[in-house]
């Protein structure tokens, strides 16, 4: 690709599941990438600043005036964790984001992309989620992401920065063995011969997007200099029960399950429109069966 040559990009959370793929994608496109994370990069070619973004000194050292952009992925992402400790989630997802944005502004870093979530819109039933819906989050996690999106909007409007909130659906793919979302839980349960806990009926629908398609969406947003929220997903949803059927086919045996009570704040359906991203050139390309097979190969 090579059309990001000359870009110098900071990726926060660059040693994480999504971050590793984003770093590789940016580097493949020609960018000079450095990361800040609580853990060092596993890639020796990537410059790493190891530290906590709640530390002002780490923030100050991370955002240098030679950068051309920031991709902010570091966040507290657990919905249940946000219900247990909303103050911590606010510190990480709002306070740290505000400080990074301000450092970017005063140091002349023009571009700031951030990972967000469709949970900012709250429960819209079975309606299709798009970027123009009002923000009505149901949990502290969704509320902190909505607040961070408003910060990005304010810095775009007030200072002319190019800011994009990438509203990601359920991201999966190789390298997620330490995550606690449903796809890795399926794999772990199968390896242990245990039953997977299914919340509620399992009829709730989700859009599962492969991490490679997330990287493609981020690069599309970067090249287009898109400002505002942008939904990045597969563009079609499946129920949890349908996901289990596909996973069973990949694993060669049905997934054992046990149903437990639904969790508070869980949306009954997430069906998104990717029309805005598609208009910029985004085309998700990894089918669910292929993507789950990659995850299974990675786990075993």
Backbone as numpy.savetxt, mean C-alpha at the origin, in Angstrom:
# Nx Ny Nz CAx CAy CAz Cx Cy Cz
13.15 0.34 -19.23 12.29 1.54 -19.23 13.18 2.79 -19.23
13.95 2.98 -18.14 15.00 3.98 -18.14 14.57 5.42 -18.18
13.26 5.76 -18.04 12.85 7.15 -18.18 12.79 7.89 -16.85
13.30 7.30 -15.77 13.43 8.01 -14.50 14.89 8.32 -14.20
15.72 8.23 -15.22 17.13 8.56 -15.05 17.27 10.01 -14.58
18.08 10.20 -13.56 18.26 11.53 -12.98 17.38 11.81 -11.78
16.36 10.98 -11.58 15.51 11.14 -10.39 16.23 10.55 -9.18
16.14 11.27 -8.06 16.73 10.81 -6.80 15.59 10.70 -5.79
15.29 9.47 -5.41 14.04 9.19 -4.71 14.32 8.57 -3.35
13.64 9.10 -2.33 13.62 8.49 -1.00 12.37 7.64 -0.89
12.52 6.38 -0.49 11.39 5.49 -0.24 11.36 5.19 1.25
10.35 5.69 1.94 10.20 5.33 3.34 9.53 3.96 3.42
9.95 3.14 4.38 9.43 1.78 4.42 9.97 0.94 3.29
11.14 1.31 2.76 11.67 0.65 1.57 12.16 -0.76 1.78
12.29 -1.21 3.05 12.70 -2.58 3.31 11.51 -3.50 3.54
10.29 -2.97 3.45 9.09 -3.76 3.68 8.63 -4.51 2.45
7.50 -5.19 2.60 6.96 -6.01 1.51 6.74 -5.21 0.24
5.93 -4.16 0.30 5.68 -3.34 -0.88 6.93 -2.53 -1.23
7.61 -2.04 -0.20 8.76 -1.18 -0.42 9.85 -1.83 -1.24
10.14 -3.10 -0.99 11.20 -3.78 -1.75 10.87 -3.81 -3.24
9.61 -4.06 -3.57 9.23 -4.09 -4.98 9.24 -2.70 -5.60
8.83 -1.70 -4.83 8.85 -0.33 -5.33 10.29 0.12 -5.58
11.18 -0.18 -4.65 12.59 0.19 -4.84 13.15 -0.46 -6.10
12.88 -1.74 -6.28 13.38 -2.44 -7.47 12.79 -1.83 -8.74
11.50 -1.47 -8.71 10.87 -0.88 -9.88 11.44 0.48 -10.22
11.67 1.31 -9.21 12.25 2.64 -9.44 13.67 2.52 -9.99
14.44 1.60 -9.43 15.81 1.43 -9.90 15.84 0.90 -11.33
14.93 -0.02 -11.65 14.87 -0.53 -13.02 14.52 0.56 -14.01
13.76 1.56 -13.54 13.39 2.68 -14.41 14.48 3.74 -14.47
15.59 3.53 -13.76 16.71 4.45 -13.86 16.91 5.40 -12.71
16.05 5.33 -11.68 16.15 6.27 -10.58 17.27 5.88 -9.62
17.83 6.88 -8.95 18.77 6.70 -7.86 17.94 6.64 -6.58
17.92 5.49 -5.89 17.00 5.27 -4.78 17.75 5.09 -3.48
17.23 5.71 -2.45 17.70 5.45 -1.09 16.47 5.20 -0.22
16.64 4.49 0.89 15.49 4.16 1.72 15.73 4.58 3.16
14.64 4.73 3.89 14.68 4.84 5.34 13.68 3.84 5.89
14.11 3.05 6.85 13.28 1.99 7.40 13.86 1.59 8.75
13.03 0.93 9.55 13.53 0.40 10.82 14.51 -0.74 10.60
14.47 -1.34 9.42 15.37 -2.43 9.07 16.16 -2.04 7.82
17.39 -2.53 7.68 18.18 -2.21 6.49 17.65 -2.96 5.27
17.95 -2.45 4.10 17.58 -3.14 2.87 18.37 -4.43 2.74
17.73 -5.44 2.16 18.43 -6.70 1.88 19.24 -6.61 0.59
19.07 -5.51 -0.14 19.81 -5.30 -1.39 21.04 -4.44 -1.09
22.24 -4.99 -1.25 23.45 -4.22 -0.92 23.65 -3.00 -1.81
22.95 -2.94 -2.93 23.10 -1.80 -3.83 22.22 -0.62 -3.45
21.37 -0.81 -2.42 20.45 0.25 -2.00 20.99 0.93 -0.75
21.11 2.23 -0.78 21.57 2.97 0.40 20.44 3.05 1.41
20.74 2.66 2.66 19.72 2.58 3.69 20.06 3.48 4.87
19.06 4.19 5.34 19.12 4.87 6.62 18.22 4.08 7.56
18.80 3.50 8.60 18.04 2.67 9.52 17.62 3.53 10.71
16.32 3.60 10.93 15.81 4.38 12.05 14.31 4.51 12.02
13.77 5.08 13.08 12.33 5.25 13.25 11.93 6.64 12.78
10.95 6.71 11.90 10.53 8.00 11.35 9.82 8.88 12.38
9.54 8.37 13.57 9.04 9.23 14.64 10.18 10.04 15.27
11.41 9.69 14.96 12.58 10.40 15.48 12.88 11.59 14.57
12.79 12.82 15.08 13.04 14.00 14.23 14.42 13.98 13.57
15.42 13.42 14.24 16.75 13.36 13.65 16.77 12.45 12.43
16.05 11.32 12.51 15.96 10.40 11.36 15.24 11.08 10.20
14.16 11.79 10.51 13.45 12.52 9.46 14.37 13.54 8.79
15.11 14.28 9.61 15.99 15.33 9.10 17.08 14.76 8.20
17.63 13.61 8.58 18.69 12.98 7.80 18.15 12.32 6.53
16.88 11.92 6.55 16.31 11.19 5.41 15.97 12.12 4.25
15.36 13.27 4.56 14.88 14.18 3.50 15.98 15.18 3.18
16.77 14.89 2.18 17.88 15.74 1.78 17.47 16.64 0.62
18.18 17.74 0.49 17.78 18.72 -0.53 18.19 18.33 -1.94
18.90 17.19 -2.09 19.23 16.74 -3.44 18.19 15.79 -4.00
17.13 15.48 -3.22 16.09 14.57 -3.69 15.20 15.27 -4.72
14.63 14.46 -5.63 13.61 14.98 -6.53 12.22 14.46 -6.17
12.16 13.49 -5.25 10.84 12.99 -4.87 10.92 12.05 -3.67
9.78 11.91 -3.00 9.63 11.00 -1.87 8.48 10.05 -2.16
8.69 8.76 -1.92 7.61 7.78 -1.96 7.43 7.29 -0.52
6.35 7.70 0.10 6.14 7.48 1.53 5.24 6.25 1.74
5.88 5.12 2.08 5.16 3.87 2.28 5.09 3.49 3.76
5.99 4.01 4.58 6.02 3.64 5.99 4.73 4.07 6.68
4.11 3.13 7.39 2.83 3.42 8.03 2.45 2.30 8.99
1.55 2.62 9.89 0.85 1.59 10.66 -0.38 1.22 9.85
-0.51 -0.06 9.47 -1.55 -0.46 8.53 -2.61 -1.38 9.12
-2.47 -1.75 10.37 -3.42 -2.68 10.97 -4.68 -1.96 11.43
-5.83 -2.38 10.90 -7.10 -1.81 11.34 -7.34 -2.14 12.80
-7.14 -3.41 13.18 -7.35 -3.81 14.57 -6.34 -3.13 15.49
-5.12 -2.96 15.01 -4.11 -2.25 15.80 -4.49 -0.80 16.03
-5.13 -0.20 15.04 -5.55 1.20 15.20 -6.66 1.34 16.22
-7.50 0.33 16.34 -8.55 0.35 17.35 -7.96 0.17 18.75
-6.87 -0.59 18.82 -6.25 -0.84 20.12 -5.40 0.34 20.58
-4.73 1.02 19.65 -3.83 2.12 20.01 -3.94 3.25 18.98
-5.04 3.99 19.00 -5.23 5.04 17.99 -4.21 6.16 18.08
-3.69 6.43 19.27 -2.71 7.52 19.40 -1.43 7.20 18.65
-0.95 5.96 18.76 0.26 5.57 18.05 0.06 5.65 16.54
-1.11 5.17 16.06 -1.38 5.19 14.63 -1.41 6.63 14.12
-1.94 7.55 14.92 -1.95 8.96 14.53 -0.53 9.51 14.45
0.31 9.17 15.42 1.70 9.63 15.39 2.41 9.19 14.12
2.25 7.91 13.77 2.97 7.36 12.63 2.38 7.84 11.31
1.06 7.78 11.20 0.42 8.02 9.90 0.13 9.48 9.61
0.02 10.30 10.65 -0.29 11.72 10.44 0.89 12.61 10.80
1.34 12.51 12.06 2.41 13.41 12.51 3.69 13.23 11.70
4.10 11.98 11.48 5.33 11.75 10.72 5.17 12.19 9.27
3.98 11.96 8.70 3.74 12.39 7.32 3.81 13.91 7.21
3.21 14.60 8.18 3.23 16.07 8.16 4.66 16.60 8.22
5.47 15.98 9.06 6.86 16.43 9.19 7.64 16.16 7.91
7.46 15.00 7.31 8.16 14.69 6.06 7.75 15.64 4.95
6.46 15.93 4.85 5.98 16.87 3.84 6.61 18.25 4.02
6.68 18.71 5.26 7.24 20.03 5.51 8.74 20.06 5.19
9.44 19.00 5.56 10.86 18.93 5.20 11.05 18.92 3.69
10.18 18.19 2.99 10.25 18.17 1.52 10.02 19.57 0.96
9.05 20.27 1.51 8.75 21.62 1.00 9.93 22.56 1.19
10.45 22.63 2.41 11.49 23.62 2.69 12.80 23.27 2.00
12.97 22.00 1.61 14.21 21.60 0.96 14.05 21.45 -0.55
12.92 21.90 -1.06 12.74 21.96 -2.50 12.49 20.63 -3.18
11.99 19.64 -2.41 11.65 18.34 -3.00 10.22 18.45 -3.54
10.08 18.43 -4.83 8.83 18.85 -5.48 7.75 17.78 -5.47
8.13 16.51 -5.38 7.16 15.43 -5.59 7.06 14.56 -4.34
5.82 14.19 -3.98 5.58 13.40 -2.77 4.42 12.46 -3.04
4.72 11.16 -3.13 3.70 10.13 -3.31 3.56 9.34 -2.02
2.34 8.95 -1.68 2.08 8.26 -0.42 1.13 7.10 -0.65
1.37 5.99 0.04 0.42 4.88 -0.01 -0.76 5.19 0.90
-1.97 5.01 0.37 -3.18 5.23 1.15 -4.08 4.01 0.97
-5.35 4.17 1.25 -6.27 3.04 1.28 -7.67 3.50 0.91
-8.46 2.58 0.37 -9.86 2.90 0.09 -10.71 2.90 1.35
-10.11 2.54 2.49 -10.82 2.64 3.76 -11.14 4.08 4.13
-10.53 5.05 3.44 -10.85 6.46 3.72 -12.31 6.79 3.38
-12.91 6.01 2.49 -14.29 6.30 2.09 -15.31 5.66 3.01
-14.88 4.72 3.86 -15.82 4.04 4.73 -16.71 3.06 3.99
-17.81 2.72 4.63 -18.71 1.70 4.10 -19.65 2.31 3.07
-19.50 1.89 1.82 -20.41 2.35 0.77 -21.27 1.19 0.27
-21.36 0.14 1.09 -22.15 -1.02 0.69 -21.52 -1.72 -0.49
-22.34 -2.02 -1.48 -21.83 -2.70 -2.67 -21.54 -1.72 -3.82
-21.61 -0.43 -3.52 -21.36 0.57 -4.55 -19.88 0.55 -4.96
-19.62 1.00 -6.17 -18.24 1.07 -6.66 -17.55 2.28 -6.05
-16.36 2.06 -5.51 -15.59 3.13 -4.89 -14.78 3.86 -5.96
-14.87 5.18 -5.97 -14.05 5.98 -6.88 -13.46 7.15 -6.11
-12.58 7.89 -6.75 -11.80 8.91 -6.04 -12.62 10.11 -5.59
-13.81 10.32 -6.14 -14.57 11.52 -5.82 -15.59 11.31 -4.68
-15.61 10.13 -4.08 -16.51 9.91 -2.96 -16.05 10.71 -1.74
-16.99 11.13 -0.88 -16.59 11.82 0.35 -15.84 10.88 1.28
-15.01 11.45 2.13 -14.20 10.67 3.07 -14.98 10.46 4.36
-15.30 9.20 4.66 -16.06 8.86 5.86 -15.50 7.57 6.47
-14.26 7.61 6.95 -13.62 6.40 7.47 -14.33 5.85 8.70
-14.19 4.53 8.89 -14.88 3.85 9.99 -13.95 3.53 11.16
-12.64 3.66 10.97 -11.69 3.28 12.01 -10.61 4.35 12.13
-9.87 4.35 13.24 -8.74 5.27 13.36 -7.73 5.12 12.23
-7.50 3.89 11.76 -6.58 3.70 10.64 -7.05 4.47 9.41
-8.31 4.26 9.02 -8.84 4.97 7.87 -8.83 6.47 8.07
-9.10 6.91 9.30 -9.13 8.34 9.58 -7.74 8.96 9.45
-6.69 8.23 9.89 -5.35 8.80 9.77 -4.91 8.89 8.32
-5.31 7.93 7.50 -4.97 8.01 6.09 -5.74 9.13 5.40
-6.98 9.33 5.80 -7.75 10.45 5.24 -7.10 11.78 5.62
-6.65 11.89 6.88 -5.98 13.12 7.31 -4.69 13.35 6.54
-3.93 12.28 6.31 -2.69 12.41 5.55 -2.98 12.83 4.10
-4.05 12.28 3.53 -4.43 12.70 2.17 -4.74 14.20 2.12
-5.40 14.71 3.16 -5.71 16.14 3.19 -4.45 16.98 3.30
-3.46 16.48 4.04 -2.18 17.18 4.09 -1.54 17.27 2.71
-1.55 16.16 1.98 -1.00 16.18 0.63 -1.74 17.17 -0.25
-3.06 17.19 -0.13 -3.86 18.12 -0.93 -3.51 19.57 -0.59
-3.33 19.84 0.71 -2.98 21.20 1.12 -1.63 21.65 0.61
-0.66 20.73 0.57 0.67 21.10 0.09 0.69 21.23 -1.43
-0.17 20.49 -2.12 -0.27 20.67 -3.57 -0.90 22.02 -3.89
-2.00 22.33 -3.19 -2.68 23.59 -3.45 -1.92 24.80 -2.95
-1.28 24.68 -1.78 -0.62 25.83 -1.17 0.77 26.10 -1.68
1.47 25.06 -2.12 2.88 25.23 -2.47 3.23 24.71 -3.87
2.24 24.20 -4.59 2.50 23.72 -5.95 3.26 22.42 -6.02
3.27 21.65 -4.92 3.94 20.36 -4.95 3.08 19.34 -5.71
3.73 18.36 -6.32 3.03 17.26 -6.99 2.85 16.15 -5.95
1.63 16.02 -5.46 1.36 15.05 -4.40 0.27 14.08 -4.85
0.53 12.80 -4.63 -0.42 11.76 -5.02 -0.61 10.79 -3.87
-1.86 10.53 -3.51 -2.19 9.48 -2.54 -2.65 8.26 -3.32
-1.84 7.22 -3.29 -2.16 5.99 -4.02 -3.03 5.11 -3.12
-4.32 5.04 -3.45 -5.24 4.23 -2.65 -5.16 2.79 -3.13
-4.41 2.00 -2.39 -4.16 0.62 -2.76 -5.26 -0.29 -2.22
-5.63 -1.29 -3.02 -6.55 -2.31 -2.54 -5.75 -3.36 -1.77
-6.20 -4.59 -1.68 -5.49 -5.62 -0.93 -4.28 -6.10 -1.72
-3.10 -5.70 -1.28 -1.87 -6.00 -2.01 -1.34 -7.36 -1.58
-0.95 -8.16 -2.55 -0.37 -9.47 -2.26 0.75 -9.74 -3.25
1.53 -10.77 -2.98 2.61 -11.15 -3.88 3.76 -11.77 -3.11
4.80 -12.19 -3.80 5.96 -12.79 -3.14 6.58 -11.81 -2.14
7.12 -12.37 -1.06 7.80 -11.54 -0.08 6.93 -11.06 1.05
5.70 -11.62 1.18 4.79 -11.14 2.23 4.64 -12.13 3.38
5.68 -12.94 3.59 5.59 -13.99 4.60 5.40 -13.45 6.01
5.78 -12.20 6.26 5.64 -11.63 7.60 4.35 -10.82 7.77
3.54 -10.75 6.72 2.29 -9.99 6.80 1.18 -10.84 7.43
0.11 -10.16 7.87 -0.98 -10.87 8.53 -2.29 -10.73 7.77
-2.23 -10.40 6.49 -3.44 -10.31 5.68 -3.87 -11.71 5.25
-4.99 -11.79 4.55 -5.59 -13.12 4.33 -4.76 -14.03 3.45
-4.08 -13.50 2.44 -3.32 -14.39 1.55 -2.20 -15.10 2.30
-1.33 -14.40 3.04 -0.31 -15.15 3.79 -0.90 -16.02 4.89
-2.04 -15.64 5.45 -2.67 -16.49 6.46 -3.14 -17.81 5.84
-3.62 -17.75 4.60 -4.00 -18.98 3.89 -2.79 -19.89 3.75
-1.67 -19.32 3.32 -0.47 -20.13 3.09 0.05 -20.72 4.38
0.09 -19.92 5.45 0.59 -20.43 6.72 -0.30 -21.54 7.27
-1.63 -21.35 7.18 -2.55 -22.36 7.68 -2.37 -23.67 6.91
-2.18 -23.56 5.60 -2.01 -24.77 4.79 -0.72 -25.50 5.16
0.36 -24.76 5.35 1.64 -25.37 5.69 1.56 -26.09 7.04
0.78 -25.54 7.96 0.67 -26.13 9.30 -0.44 -27.17 9.40
-1.23 -27.32 8.34 -2.35 -28.25 8.38 -3.47 -27.78 9.28
-3.58 -26.46 9.47 -4.59 -25.88 10.36 -5.73 -25.27 9.56
-6.83 -25.01 10.26 -7.96 -24.34 9.63 -7.73 -22.83 9.62
-8.09 -22.20 8.52 -8.01 -20.75 8.40 -9.25 -20.12 9.02
-9.06 -19.12 9.86 -10.20 -18.39 10.40 -10.74 -17.43 9.34
-12.03 -17.59 9.04 -12.71 -16.72 8.10 -13.65 -15.82 8.89
-13.48 -14.52 8.76 -14.29 -13.58 9.51 -15.68 -13.47 8.89
-16.70 -13.72 9.70 -18.07 -13.62 9.21 -18.39 -14.73 8.22
-19.21 -14.41 7.23 -19.67 -15.42 6.27 -18.66 -15.74 5.19
-17.71 -14.84 4.98 -16.77 -15.02 3.87 -17.30 -14.48 2.56
-18.48 -13.88 2.61 -19.07 -13.32 1.38 -18.60 -11.90 1.11
-17.85 -11.31 2.04 -17.34 -9.96 1.82 -16.38 -9.96 0.64
-16.47 -8.93 -0.19 -15.70 -8.87 -1.44 -14.50 -7.93 -1.29
-13.42 -8.32 -1.92 -12.21 -7.52 -1.91 -11.55 -7.53 -3.29
-10.80 -6.47 -3.56 -10.00 -6.37 -4.78 -8.57 -6.72 -4.40
-8.02 -7.78 -5.00 -6.66 -8.22 -4.69 -5.74 -7.81 -5.83
-4.77 -6.96 -5.51 -3.86 -6.45 -6.53 -2.46 -6.95 -6.26
-1.81 -7.46 -7.30 -0.45 -7.98 -7.17 0.53 -6.82 -6.96
1.56 -7.07 -6.16 2.51 -6.00 -5.84 3.20 -5.47 -7.09
3.38 -6.30 -8.11 3.99 -5.82 -9.35 3.08 -4.79 -10.03
1.78 -4.98 -9.92 0.85 -4.01 -10.50 0.82 -2.72 -9.67
1.04 -2.82 -8.37 1.16 -1.62 -7.54 2.34 -0.78 -8.00
3.47 -1.44 -8.26 4.65 -0.72 -8.75 4.34 -0.06 -10.09
3.66 -0.78 -10.96 3.30 -0.20 -12.26 2.41 1.03 -12.09
1.46 0.95 -11.15 0.59 2.10 -10.89 1.34 3.29 -10.34
2.29 3.03 -9.45 3.08 4.12 -8.89 3.90 4.80 -9.97
4.51 4.03 -10.86 5.30 4.61 -11.93 4.44 5.42 -12.89
3.23 4.93 -13.14 2.30 5.70 -13.99 1.99 7.05 -13.36
1.70 7.04 -12.05 1.39 8.29 -11.35 2.58 9.24 -11.36
3.77 8.69 -11.16 4.98 9.52 -11.15 5.19 10.18 -12.51
5.12 9.40 -13.57 5.39 9.94 -14.90 4.33 10.94 -15.34
3.10 10.70 -14.92 2.01 11.60 -15.33 1.95 12.85 -14.46
2.76 12.90 -13.37 2.70 13.99 -12.40 1.27 14.20 -11.92
0.61 13.08 -11.62 -0.78 13.13 -11.17 -0.86 13.74 -9.78
-1.84 14.61 -9.58 -2.09 15.23 -8.28 -3.44 14.77 -7.77
-3.48 14.33 -6.52 -4.73 13.89 -5.91 -4.74 12.40 -5.68
-5.86 11.89 -5.18 -5.93 10.44 -4.94 -6.01 9.65 -6.24
-5.47 8.44 -6.21 -5.49 7.57 -7.39 -5.64 6.13 -6.90
-6.73 5.49 -7.31 -6.99 4.11 -6.90 -6.17 3.16 -7.76
-5.41 2.29 -7.09 -4.62 1.27 -7.77 -5.10 -0.09 -7.28
-5.68 -0.86 -8.18 -6.18 -2.18 -7.83 -6.22 -3.07 -9.06
-6.80 -4.24 -8.88 -6.95 -5.15 -10.01 -8.10 -4.72 -10.91
-9.07 -4.02 -10.34 -10.21 -3.56 -11.12 -11.39 -4.50 -11.09
-11.28 -5.60 -10.35 -12.42 -6.50 -10.14 -12.26 -7.15 -8.77
-13.38 -7.49 -8.15 -13.36 -8.03 -6.79 -13.83 -9.47 -6.76
-13.38 -10.18 -5.74 -13.85 -11.54 -5.48 -14.20 -11.63 -4.01
-15.11 -12.54 -3.68 -15.42 -12.76 -2.27 -14.29 -13.56 -1.62
-14.26 -13.54 -0.30 -13.27 -14.35 0.41 -13.45 -15.82 0.06
-14.71 -16.26 -0.06 -14.96 -17.65 -0.41 -14.42 -17.97 -1.81
-14.58 -17.05 -2.74 -14.03 -17.25 -4.09 -12.50 -17.27 -4.06
-11.90 -16.40 -3.24 -10.45 -16.40 -3.08 -9.98 -17.76 -2.57
-10.71 -18.33 -1.61 -10.34 -19.64 -1.06 -10.44 -20.73 -2.12
-11.41 -20.63 -3.01 -11.52 -21.60 -4.10 -10.31 -21.53 -5.02
-9.89 -20.29 -5.37 -8.72 -20.13 -6.24 -7.47 -20.63 -5.52
-7.36 -20.30 -4.24 -6.20 -20.75 -3.47 -6.17 -22.28 -3.38
-7.33 -22.89 -3.19 -7.39 -24.35 -3.14 -6.91 -24.99 -4.42
-7.28 -24.39 -5.56 -6.82 -24.91 -6.85 -5.30 -24.79 -6.97
-4.74 -23.69 -6.49 -3.29 -23.49 -6.54 -2.58 -24.47 -5.61
-3.15 -24.68 -4.42 -2.53 -25.55 -3.43 -2.75 -27.04 -3.73
-3.73 -27.33 -4.57 -4.02 -28.71 -4.91 -4.94 -29.41 -3.94
-5.50 -28.66 -2.99 -6.43 -29.22 -2.02 -7.27 -28.10 -1.44
-8.53 -28.35 -1.09 -9.36 -27.29 -0.52 -8.75 -26.72 0.76
-8.94 -25.42 0.96 -8.43 -24.76 2.16 -9.37 -25.08 3.33
-8.81 -25.58 4.42 -9.61 -25.83 5.62 -9.99 -24.50 6.26
-11.23 -24.37 6.70 -11.68 -23.11 7.27 -12.51 -23.32 8.52
-12.54 -22.29 9.35 -13.50 -22.18 10.44 -13.98 -20.73 10.47
-15.29 -20.55 10.60 -15.85 -19.20 10.59 -15.91 -18.64 12.01
-15.47 -17.39 12.14 -15.52 -16.68 13.42 -16.26 -15.37 13.21
-16.54 -14.67 14.29 -17.29 -13.42 14.19 -16.54 -12.40 13.33
-17.31 -11.61 12.62 -16.72 -10.54 11.82 -16.05 -9.51 12.73
-15.03 -8.83 12.23 -14.30 -7.84 13.00 -14.96 -6.47 12.87
-14.89 -5.64 13.93 -15.47 -4.30 13.85 -14.76 -3.44 12.81
-15.52 -2.62 12.12 -14.93 -1.71 11.14 -14.64 -2.34 9.80
-15.00 -3.61 9.61 -14.72 -4.28 8.34 -15.80 -3.94 7.32
-15.39 -3.52 6.15 -16.34 -3.17 5.10 -16.88 -4.43 4.44
-18.19 -4.49 4.14 -18.76 -5.68 3.53 -18.28 -5.92 2.11
-17.86 -4.85 1.45 -17.40 -5.00 0.07 -16.44 -3.88 -0.28
-15.42 -4.22 -1.06 -14.53 -3.22 -1.64 -14.48 -3.50 -3.14
-15.23 -2.71 -3.88 -15.24 -2.81 -5.34 -14.84 -1.44 -5.87
-13.74 -1.38 -6.60 -13.19 -0.08 -6.96 -13.21 0.13 -8.47
-13.22 1.39 -8.82 -13.01 1.79 -10.21 -11.56 2.22 -10.38
-10.89 1.66 -11.38 -9.52 2.08 -11.68 -9.50 2.92 -12.96
-10.65 3.52 -13.28 -10.76 4.27 -14.54 -9.79 5.45 -14.59
-9.63 6.14 -13.47 -8.74 7.30 -13.48 -7.29 6.88 -13.73
-6.86 5.81 -13.07 -5.50 5.31 -13.30 -5.36 4.76 -14.73
-6.40 4.09 -15.21 -6.35 3.54 -16.57 -6.21 4.66 -17.60
-6.85 5.80 -17.35 -6.74 6.92 -18.27 -5.31 7.47 -18.35
-4.53 7.20 -17.30 -3.12 7.62 -17.30 -2.20 6.57 -17.89
-2.76 5.38 -18.17 -1.97 4.32 -18.78 -1.77 3.09 -17.92
-2.43 3.05 -16.76 -2.26 1.90 -15.86 -3.03 0.69 -16.38
-2.35 -0.47 -16.43 -2.98 -1.71 -16.88 -2.52 -2.85 -15.97
-3.32 -3.25 -14.98 -2.92 -4.40 -14.15 -2.79 -5.65 -15.02
-1.78 -6.48 -14.72 -1.48 -7.57 -15.65 -1.34 -8.94 -15.01
-1.37 -9.04 -13.67 -1.13 -10.33 -13.01 -2.46 -10.94 -12.57
-2.90 -12.04 -13.20 -4.14 -12.70 -12.79 -4.00 -13.28 -11.38
-5.14 -13.42 -10.70 -5.14 -13.88 -9.32 -4.51 -15.28 -9.19
-4.86 -16.19 -10.08 -4.30 -17.54 -10.00 -2.78 -17.52 -10.11
-2.27 -16.77 -11.06 -0.82 -16.68 -11.24 -0.17 -16.04 -10.02
-0.78 -14.98 -9.50 -0.21 -14.29 -8.35 -0.18 -15.16 -7.11
-1.27 -15.91 -6.86 -1.30 -16.81 -5.69 -0.28 -17.93 -5.85
-0.08 -18.42 -7.06 0.93 -19.44 -7.29 2.32 -18.90 -6.95
2.58 -17.64 -7.28 3.87 -17.03 -6.93 4.04 -16.97 -5.41
2.98 -16.59 -4.71 3.06 -16.50 -3.25 3.30 -17.88 -2.65
2.61 -18.89 -3.16 2.78 -20.24 -2.65 4.21 -20.74 -2.90
4.74 -20.49 -4.08 6.13 -20.88 -4.36 7.08 -20.20 -3.39
6.80 -18.94 -3.05 7.64 -18.19 -2.14 7.56 -18.78 -0.73
6.37 -19.16 -0.29 6.18 -19.69 1.07 6.83 -21.08 1.23
6.73 -21.89 0.23 7.23 -23.26 0.40 8.69 -23.40 0.02
